[in-house]
Amino acid sequence: MDTWVRRGHPVLFSILIVLSIIELSISAWLTSRFNTRHDYRNTSERDRVRYILFCSIWTIVFSTFYLVLFLHSATGSVLTSVASHLIFLTITWILWLAAAAAITATLGGGLNCATQNIFVYCGQLNALEAFAWIIWIIVTFALIVTILRGISAARRGDGVRGGLVV
């Protein structure tokens, strides 16, 4: 399992960073348009897009931090421990679940851009919703792997403070 973690951690976190940058781009563009033109349907739509912008920034900053730490010193650091990853991923999981659910509720589960005329930026809002759910799924996968890694570390006697790579 150590080999899988050594190889998978950078790949998974890199994918998370790239998808979050895409989500950041879409939400920042929408926020800019809403601030300039005030053409949002209601303040709820505007605020939920801003919340996704926050979640994107959060994920980019902390995922990059954890990726750099993992590549620099995978063992022996409290910040690269299973417990540290578990805390970060749990908070991120909650943030993205709320973001994805909020934008889904705003859009009514998704938009058919050919038939609707309520939302001004239909395609962008659909992409925002899709990427939010994709990021949530990736964070869910990372969280499950981290929980399994923590359980195996605890059974070995390392406790959850043990590094992700032993």
N, C-alpha and C positions, 0 to 999 in steps of 0.2 A: 504493500500500500504506500510505502514511503516514496517509491519511484513515481507512482501516480500523482501523489501530492506535489512532488518536486516539479513535475512536468505540467500538471493541470492547473496549479495555482496561478502561475503567470499567464497562462492562456485564458483562464476564466476571468481573471481580473482585467486583462487587456480587452476582452470582449465587452465586459461591463463598462469599462471606460469609454470605448468607442461608441457603444450604444447610448451612453449617457451624453456624450458630446453631440450626437445626432439629436437627441431629445432636447438638449440645451439649445441647439440651433433653432429648432422649430419653436420651442416655447419662448425664446428670446425674440424671435421675429414676430410672433403673435403678440407678445407683450408690447413690443415697439409699435406695432400697428394699432393696438388698442389704445395705447397712450397718445398716439398722434391723431388718430381719426375718431376715436370714441365710438367705433362701430361694433362693439360687442353687443350681444343680445341682452345680457343683463350683467350686473356686477358679480354674480356668482360665476359666470363663465370666465370673466376677466380674472377673478381671484383664484380660480382653480388652475388657470394657465400659469399664473404667477407662482402658485404653490409647486407646480411641476418644474418650473424654472429653479426654484429653491432645491427641490429634490435632486435635480440634475447636477447642480453645483455641489451639493453635499456628496453625492456619489462620486463625482470626478475627483474632488479633493481627497476624500478619505480612501478611495480605491487606489489612487495613485500613491498615496502615503503608504498603504499596506503593501502594494506591489514593490515599491522601492525598498521598503524594510525587508520584505521577504527575499528579494534578490541580493540585498546587502548582507544580511545576517539572518538566515532562516532558523537558526537554533540559538538558544541561550538568552533571548530577549523577552521581556514580559510583553512587549508590544507585538511580537510575532507569535505569542502563545495562542492556544486554542481558545482560552477564555476571552482574550482580547478580540479575536476574530468573531467569537460568538456574540459578544456585546455589540460590536459594530454591525454585524450582519443582521442581528435582531432589530436594531433601531432602523436600519436601512430597509429591512423587509416591511416593517410597520409603515414607514414613510411612503414606500412605493405602493403598498396595498391601498393606503388611503388616497394616494394620488390617482392611481388607476381607477379605483372605484368612484372617485369624485368626478373625473372627466367622463367616465362611462354614464354616470347618473345625469350629468349635464347634457350629454348627447342622446340620451335615451337608449343606450346600448349600441350605438353606431349610426352613422348617417349614410343614406343613399343620396349621393350628391346629384344624381340625375333627377330626383323627385322632390328634393327639399329646397325651400327658399328662405328658411328662417336664419340659418347660420351663414355669415358672410364668407368665412374661410373654411369651407367644408372639408376639402382635401387635407389641409394642414391639421385640422382638428381630428380627423380620422387617423392620420399618421401619429399624432400626439398620443391618442388613446392606444393604438397598437403598440407603439414602442414602450409605453408605460407598462402594459401587461407583459411584454417580452422581458423587460428589465426585471419586473417582479418575479417572473418564472426563473430567470437566471439567479437572482438573489435567493430564491427558495431552494434551488439546487445547491448553491454554495452553502446555505445554512444547514441543509440536511447532511452534506458531506462533513461539515465542521462538527455537527452534533455526533455523527458516527465516529469521527476522529477523536473527539473528546471522550466518548464512551470507551474506545479502545485504549486510549492513554490512561484512563482511570483504572481499567482492568489490568493494565501492565504495571500499575503502581506509580505512574508518572504524575497522576492528577491532571487537572485541566490546565495547569500552568505549564505543562510540557510543551515544547515547541512543536510546530506543525510538522517539521521534519526532524526525525530523531536518528 
